[in-house]
């Protein structure tokens, strides 16, 4: 009853604005039809079916418990579409392995479009003094929904996957993107992946409703920079650049093959015992020495060097990798030809990029503590 009154007030005060009712019910046809008809009587302009909230009483097959099952979801959408006289979007839960499956079921059942994603089921933490989960009620809790900036990469991936399904199988249907949107640039990313509209929830809770204006201004600045006149000019423009892992490996091989060979050639095998020391410092771990964990041994050396010290190439070569890698921190790899490579880990930053040619002794990175090891230094292999 309260919702009905609020809907009417909104439409009376803003008759030219769009009001979409987000609705959720139990797995009962009569309940869904009733809520649709009552909302329509209040003048709403559309529906978003909540198949996604992890707080939606899953014990009664509500919210995400319903959205995780494509068969049930499709059946409920059929009930709604039989009663709805307004556009309908189905809101997807991210708590599934392949979000394409429930999205496809909703589209087959006749929805106008898809919205995604809702929050991600999580446990926020355990209090190490009380040994109780947090937050809690009388020491008890249940998994809740994780949102805001942390979920944006997951949301981008799932929006991309749904957009691919819509493009290939359901052209003309719409997609509304949700998940960590706090700036106009965030919105632009989702539109580039195929969204027509972008929703903001946690961002407004954090910064207030007035935050919408600078978001719109930043989105317009992005459009002006690229000379886009409308959202349609760049909707889905980035979708064509997603491919398979196998194709990426082939593309990497072609890209490396097309990089010119270093002008300064070197027979790396002949330089045994004559390589330059890659950083000034003390060697604290030698090749083949036992590590502190299990039976592992060092495959290279660790040089205890000062923060900001130069990391120098041991010989002429070409940069073939420069990125973060688990266990090595910021890692840069040089190809010296004839199958020989040198590896430099634990860096603070890079001075060279992939594809750059380097000479022996040239600075390629700097040493510094970056969280991957417990002291300033360099790993060389």
C-alpha positions in Angstrom: 0.0 0.0 0.0 2.9 2.4 0.9 4.5 1.7 -2.5 1.3 2.4 -4.3 1.0 5.8 -2.6 4.6 6.7 -3.4 4.3 5.6 -7.0 1.2 7.9 -7.4 3.0 10.8 -5.7 6.0 10.4 -8.0 3.9 10.4 -11.2 1.9 13.4 -10.0 5.0 15.4 -9.2 7.0 14.3 -12.3 4.5 13.3 -15.0 7.1 13.6 -17.8 9.7 11.3 -16.1 10.0 7.6 -16.3 9.1 5.5 -13.2 10.1 1.8 -13.2 8.7 -0.5 -10.5 11.2 -3.1 -9.2 9.1 -6.0 -8.1 9.7 -9.4 -6.5 7.4 -12.1 -5.4 7.2 -15.8 -4.4 6.9 -18.6 -6.9 3.2 -18.1 -7.3 1.4 -17.0 -10.5 -1.4 -15.2 -8.7 1.1 -13.2 -6.6 3.0 -12.0 -9.6 -0.1 -11.0 -11.6 -1.5 -9.1 -8.6 1.7 -7.1 -8.0 1.9 -6.2 -11.8 -1.7 -5.1 -12.0 -1.5 -3.0 -8.8 1.7 -1.3 -10.0 0.2 -0.6 -13.4 -2.8 1.0 -11.8 -0.5 3.5 -10.1 0.9 4.7 -13.5 4.3 3.1 -13.6 6.1 3.2 -16.9 7.8 -0.2 -16.7 8.9 -3.1 -14.6 12.2 -4.6 -13.4 11.7 -8.1 -12.2 14.0 -8.8 -9.3 15.4 -12.3 -9.9 18.6 -11.3 -8.3 18.6 -10.0 -4.8 20.5 -12.3 -2.4 18.4 -10.9 0.5 15.1 -11.9 -1.3 14.0 -14.7 1.1 15.7 -17.5 -0.9 13.9 -20.0 1.4 10.7 -19.0 -0.5 12.4 -19.1 -3.9 12.5 -15.3 -4.1 15.1 -13.0 -5.6 18.4 -14.7 -6.6 17.1 -18.2 -5.7 14.6 -17.8 -8.5 17.1 -16.2 -10.9 19.5 -19.0 -10.5 17.1 -21.4 -12.2 16.5 -20.6 -15.9 13.4 -22.8 -16.1 11.6 -21.2 -13.1 12.7 -17.7 -14.3 11.3 -18.3 -17.8 8.0 -19.5 -16.4 7.6 -16.5 -14.1 8.5 -14.1 -16.9 5.7 -15.8 -18.9 3.2 -15.0 -16.1 4.3 -11.4 -16.0 4.2 -10.8 -19.7 0.7 -12.1 -19.8 -0.4 -9.3 -17.4 2.0 -6.5 -18.1 1.0 -3.7 -20.5 4.3 -1.9 -20.0 8.0 -2.7 -20.9 9.6 -5.4 -18.7 13.3 -5.9 -17.8 14.5 -9.0 -16.0 17.3 -8.3 -13.5 20.0 -11.0 -13.4 21.9 -12.4 -10.5 25.7 -12.6 -10.8 25.7 -15.6 -8.5 25.7 -18.1 -11.4 28.5 -19.6 -13.5 27.1 -18.5 -16.9 24.8 -15.5 -16.7 23.9 -16.0 -20.4 21.7 -19.0 -19.4 19.1 -17.1 -17.2 19.3 -14.0 -19.5 18.5 -16.2 -22.6 15.6 -17.8 -20.7 14.1 -14.4 -19.9 14.5 -13.1 -23.4 12.9 -16.2 -24.9 10.0 -15.7 -22.5 9.4 -12.3 -24.0 11.0 -9.6 -21.8 11.8 -6.2 -23.3 15.3 -6.4 -22.0 17.8 -7.4 -19.4 19.4 -5.5 -16.5 22.5 -6.7 -14.8 24.1 -7.2 -12.3 22.8 -7.3 -8.8 25.0 -7.8 -5.7 27.4 -10.7 -5.2 26.8 -13.1 -2.3 29.5 -12.7 0.3 30.6 -12.9 3.9 32.1 -9.6 5.0 34.4 -10.9 7.6 34.9 -12.6 11.0 35.6 -10.8 14.2 38.8 -12.3 15.5 38.0 -11.3 19.1 34.5 -12.6 19.3 34.9 -15.3 16.6 31.5 -14.2 15.3 30.7 -13.2 11.7 30.1 -9.6 10.9 27.6 -7.9 10.8 25.4 -10.1 12.9 22.2 -10.2 14.9 22.7 -11.9 18.3 25.9 -13.4 16.9 24.2 -14.8 13.8 24.4 -13.7 10.2 23.7 -14.9 6.6 25.6 -14.2 3.4 24.7 -10.7 2.0 25.2 -8.7 -1.1 28.6 -7.1 -2.1 28.4 -4.0 -4.2 30.1 -0.7 -5.2 33.5 -0.3 -6.9 34.7 -3.8 -6.1 32.1 -5.5 -8.3 32.6 -3.3 -11.4 35.1 -5.7 -13.2 32.7 -8.6 -12.7 29.7 -6.5 -13.8 31.6 -5.4 -17.0 32.3 -9.0 -17.9 28.7 -10.2 -17.3 27.2 -7.2 -19.2 29.6 -8.0 -22.1 28.4 -11.7 -22.1 24.7 -10.7 -22.1 25.3 -8.1 -24.8 26.9 -10.8 -27.0 23.8 -13.0 -26.5 21.4 -10.1 -27.4 23.4 -9.1 -30.4 23.6 -12.6 -31.8 20.2 -14.1 -30.8 17.8 -11.3 -29.7 18.6 -8.2 -31.7 16.4 -5.2 -30.8 16.2 -6.0 -27.1 17.7 -3.7 -24.5 20.3 -4.0 -21.8 20.6 -1.9 -18.6 23.9 -2.1 -16.9 24.5 -2.0 -13.1 27.6 -2.6 -10.9 30.0 -0.2 -9.4 29.0 2.8 -11.5 30.2 6.1 -9.8 31.4 8.3 -12.6 30.5 9.3 -16.1 33.5 7.3 -17.4 32.2 4.2 -15.6 28.9 4.7 -17.5 30.8 5.1 -20.8 32.5 1.7 -20.3 29.2 -0.1 -19.8 27.7 1.6 -22.9 30.7 0.6 -24.9 29.9 -3.0 -23.9 26.3 -2.8 -25.2 24.2 -1.1 -22.5 21.5 1.3 -23.5 21.1 2.6 -20.0 23.2 2.6 -16.8 21.9 2.4 -13.3 23.5 3.8 -10.1 22.5 2.7 -6.6 25.4 2.5 -4.1 27.1 5.5 -5.8 24.1 7.7 -5.0 23.9 6.2 -1.5 27.6 7.3 -1.0 27.6 10.7 -2.6 23.9 11.8 -2.8 21.5 12.4 -5.6 23.4 15.5 -6.7 26.2 13.3 -7.8 24.2 12.5 -10.9 25.0 15.9 -12.5 28.8 15.6 -12.5 28.4 12.0 -13.8 26.4 13.3 -16.8 28.9 16.1 -17.4 31.8 13.6 -17.4 29.9 11.3 -19.8 29.3 14.2 -22.2 33.0 15.2 -22.0 33.9 11.7 -23.1 31.5 11.9 -26.0 32.8 15.3 -27.1 36.4 14.0 -26.9 35.5 11.1 -29.3 33.1 13.2 -31.4 30.1 11.0 -30.5 26.7 12.8 -31.0 24.5 10.2 -29.4 24.8 7.2 -27.1 23.9 5.0 -30.1 27.1 6.2 -31.8 29.3 4.2 -29.3 26.9 1.6 -27.8 28.6 -1.8 -28.1 31.6 -0.4 -29.9 34.1 -2.4 -27.8 32.3 -5.8 -28.1 34.2 -6.7 -31.3 37.4 -6.8 -29.4 36.6 -9.8 -27.2 37.9 -13.2 -28.4 39.1 -16.5 -27.1 42.3 -17.4 -25.3 43.4 -19.5 -28.2 43.0 -16.6 -30.6 44.9 -14.3 -28.2 47.8 -16.7 -28.2 47.9 -16.7 -32.0 47.7 -12.9 -32.1 50.5 -12.6 -29.6 52.7 -14.9 -31.7 52.0 -12.7 -34.8 52.7 -9.5 -32.9 56.0 -10.8 -31.5 57.0 -12.1 -35.0 56.4 -8.6 -36.4 58.6 -6.8 -33.9 62.0 -6.1 -35.6 64.9 -8.0 -34.1 67.3 -6.0 -31.9 69.9 -4.2 -33.9 72.5 -5.1 -31.4 72.9 -8.8 -31.8 74.4 -11.0 -29.1 75.4 -14.6 -28.8 74.0 -15.0 -25.3 75.5 -18.5 -24.7 79.0 -17.1 -25.1 78.5 -14.6 -22.3 78.5 -17.2 -19.6 80.4 -15.7 -16.6 80.5 -12.2 -18.2 77.0 -11.0 -17.7 76.5 -7.6 -16.0 75.1 -7.5 -12.5 71.6 -6.2 -13.1 71.4 -4.1 -9.9 73.9 -2.8 -7.3 73.5 -4.6 -4.1 74.1 -7.7 -2.1 73.1 -11.2 -3.3 71.0 -12.6 -0.5 69.7 -15.8 -2.2 71.7 -17.8 -4.7 70.6 -20.0 -7.6 69.8 -23.5 -6.3 69.7 -22.5 -2.6 66.8 -23.8 -0.5 63.9 -21.5 0.0 62.1 -21.1 3.3 59.0 -23.0 2.1 59.0 -26.8 1.7 61.5 -28.4 -0.7 61.6 -25.5 -3.1 64.8 -24.0 -4.4 65.6 -20.7 -5.9 65.6 -20.7 -9.7 67.5 -17.4 -9.8 69.1 -14.9 -7.4 67.7 -12.2 -5.1 69.7 -9.0 -4.9 69.1 -6.8 -1.8 69.1 -3.3 -3.4 68.1 0.2 -2.4 64.7 1.7 -3.2 64.7 3.4 -6.6 68.0 1.7 -7.7 68.2 1.1 -11.5 67.5 -2.4 -12.8 69.8 -2.9 -15.9 69.6 -5.3 -18.8 72.2 -8.0 -18.5 72.6 -8.0 -22.3 70.9 -6.6 -25.4 67.4 -7.8 -26.1 63.8 -7.0 -26.5 61.1 -6.6 -23.9 58.5 -9.3 -24.4 56.6 -9.0 -21.0 56.1 -6.1 -18.6 53.2 -6.6 -16.1 52.3 -7.9 -12.7 52.6 -11.6 -12.1 51.8 -13.5 -9.0 54.9 -14.4 -7.0 57.1 -11.9 -8.9 55.3 -8.6 -8.5 56.0 -6.3 -11.3 57.9 -8.5 -13.7 59.8 -7.6 -16.9 61.2 -10.2 -19.3 63.8 -9.7 -22.1 64.3 -11.9 -25.1 67.9 -12.2 -26.1 67.4 -14.5 -29.1 68.3 -18.2 -29.7 65.8 -19.2 -26.9 67.5 -17.2 -24.1 65.5 -14.9 -21.9 66.2 -13.0 -18.7 63.6 -12.3 -16.0 63.5 -9.4 -13.5 61.0 -9.4 -10.7 60.0 -7.4 -7.6 60.2 -4.1 -9.4 58.7 -0.8 -8.3 58.0 0.4 -11.8 59.0 -0.1 -15.5 61.2 2.1 -17.7 60.5 0.1 -20.8 57.5 -1.3 -22.5 56.7 -4.5 -24.4 58.4 -4.4 -27.8 61.2 -2.0 -26.8 64.7 -2.8 -27.8 67.3 -2.4 -25.0 71.1 -2.4 -24.9 73.3 -4.1 -22.3 73.4 -2.0 -19.2 70.4 0.1 -20.1 67.9 0.8 -17.3 64.7 -1.2 -17.8 63.0 -0.8 -14.3 63.6 0.4 -10.8 64.0 -1.5 -7.5 61.6 -1.0 -4.7 59.2 -2.6 -2.2 55.9 -3.2 -3.9 54.2 -5.6 -1.6 55.4 -8.8 -3.3 58.3 -9.4 -1.0 59.3 -8.3 2.5 62.2 -6.1 1.6 63.5 -3.9 -1.1 65.3 -5.9 -3.7 65.3 -7.6 -7.1 64.7 -11.1 -8.3 66.8 -12.1 -11.4 66.6 -15.3 -13.3 
